[in-house]
């Protein structure tokens, strides 16, 4: 279900998503790992919920498509 909107009781906040993007930017694997890495592996690496990874991916893809 790649690209699916988060459902359930957890919704990551904007600050949490931005913090993940910043962490990925400063990480040796970079934002390409955030975007293309295995969802579970990315979540474990950055110690975040998988919904946060999905939200960050959507934000990065929307930002890229807007240019």
Residue frames relative to the residue before (quaternion, step in Angstrom):
aa qw qx qy qz dx dy dz
X 1.0000 0.0000 0.0000 0.0000 0.00 0.00 0.00
X 0.0854 0.8207 -0.5555 0.1028 3.55 0.86 0.96
X 0.8049 0.2485 -0.2065 0.4977 3.54 -0.88 0.96
X 0.4618 0.6811 -0.4502 0.3467 3.57 1.24 0.02
X 0.4972 -0.6443 0.4919 0.3093 3.55 -1.10 0.71
X 0.5510 -0.6083 0.4456 0.3575 3.58 -1.03 0.72
X 0.0721 -0.7740 0.6273 0.0466 3.54 -1.09 0.70
X 0.6092 0.5550 -0.4063 0.3947 3.54 -1.22 0.22
X 0.7383 -0.4619 0.2969 0.3917 3.52 -1.28 -0.32
X 0.6970 0.4540 -0.2859 0.4757 3.63 1.18 -0.17
X 0.0412 0.7631 -0.6428 0.0521 3.53 -0.88 1.03
X 0.3672 -0.7449 0.5059 0.2331 3.61 -0.59 1.07
X 0.4299 -0.6996 0.5151 0.2457 3.55 -1.10 0.76
X 0.6883 -0.4913 0.3483 0.4045 3.54 -1.28 0.38
X 0.6635 0.5052 -0.3169 0.4518 3.59 0.92 -0.83
X 0.6319 0.5310 -0.3248 0.4618 3.58 1.06 -0.74
X 0.6564 0.4987 -0.3027 0.4784 3.57 0.99 -0.86
X 0.6591 0.5018 -0.3068 0.4687 3.59 0.93 -0.87
X 0.6348 0.5259 -0.3307 0.4596 3.59 1.01 -0.77
X 0.6423 0.5121 -0.3220 0.4707 3.59 1.02 -0.75
X 0.6497 0.5063 -0.3200 0.4682 3.59 0.91 -0.85
X 0.6492 0.5041 -0.3140 0.4753 3.59 0.97 -0.81
X 0.6448 0.5158 -0.3205 0.4641 3.58 0.95 -0.86
X 0.6613 0.4969 -0.3063 0.4711 3.59 0.97 -0.82
X 0.6197 0.5498 -0.3372 0.4471 3.56 1.04 -0.75
X 0.7424 0.4007 -0.2093 0.4944 3.56 1.03 -0.81
X 0.5593 0.6088 -0.3796 0.4152 3.59 1.28 -0.13
X 0.6041 -0.5898 0.3903 0.3674 3.63 -1.05 0.66
X 0.6843 0.4700 -0.2921 0.4749 3.62 1.09 -0.61
X 0.3686 -0.7987 0.4200 0.2233 3.57 1.29 -0.22
X 0.7306 -0.4286 0.3162 0.4273 3.50 -1.37 -0.08
X 0.5481 0.5996 -0.4136 0.4110 3.61 1.14 -0.36
X 0.6197 0.5165 -0.3335 0.4878 3.58 1.13 -0.64
X 0.6249 0.5307 -0.3313 0.4671 3.58 0.99 -0.82
X 0.7142 0.4575 -0.2552 0.4642 3.58 0.87 -0.92
X 0.8499 0.2539 -0.0843 0.4540 3.56 0.74 -1.03
X 0.5243 0.6483 -0.4149 0.3643 3.58 1.23 -0.18
X 0.6585 -0.4765 0.3979 0.4253 3.54 -1.29 0.34
X 0.5740 -0.6458 0.3831 0.3267 3.58 -0.76 1.07
X 0.7001 0.4715 -0.2754 0.4601 3.58 0.79 -0.98
X 0.6503 0.5189 -0.3118 0.4589 3.56 1.00 -0.82
X 0.6427 0.5085 -0.3196 0.4757 3.57 0.98 -0.81
X 0.6570 0.5150 -0.3102 0.4549 3.60 0.90 -0.91
X 0.6696 0.4864 -0.2986 0.4753 3.58 0.95 -0.86
X 0.6378 0.5492 -0.3279 0.4290 3.59 0.92 -0.90
X 0.7873 0.3129 -0.1523 0.5090 3.57 0.89 -0.94
X 0.4071 -0.7447 0.4503 0.2774 3.60 1.29 0.14
X 0.5135 0.6060 -0.4382 0.4208 3.55 0.88 1.02
X 0.6027 -0.5324 0.4489 0.3896 3.54 -1.32 0.24
X 0.5865 -0.5971 0.4128 0.3591 3.58 -1.09 0.64
X 0.5908 0.5573 -0.3755 0.4466 3.62 1.11 -0.52
X 0.6131 0.5366 -0.3458 0.4655 3.58 1.12 -0.62
X 0.6215 0.5214 -0.3333 0.4805 3.57 1.04 -0.77
X 0.6653 0.5042 -0.3095 0.4555 3.59 0.86 -0.91
X 0.6576 0.5046 -0.3100 0.4656 3.59 0.95 -0.84
X 0.6487 0.5063 -0.3155 0.4726 3.59 0.99 -0.80
X 0.6324 0.5275 -0.3291 0.4621 3.58 1.00 -0.78
X 0.6529 0.5014 -0.3174 0.4707 3.59 0.92 -0.87
X 0.6611 0.5096 -0.3142 0.4522 3.59 0.93 -0.87
X 0.6705 0.4899 -0.2985 0.4704 3.59 0.92 -0.88
X 0.6663 0.4931 -0.3103 0.4654 3.59 0.94 -0.79
X 0.6347 0.5125 -0.3239 0.4792 3.59 1.03 -0.76
X 0.6447 0.5159 -0.3148 0.4680 3.58 1.01 -0.81
X 0.6655 0.5004 -0.2928 0.4701 3.59 0.99 -0.84
X 0.6771 0.4931 -0.2915 0.4620 3.59 0.96 -0.84
X 0.6337 0.5598 -0.3173 0.4294 3.57 1.18 -0.55
X 0.6745 0.4877 -0.2990 0.4666 3.60 1.24 -0.22
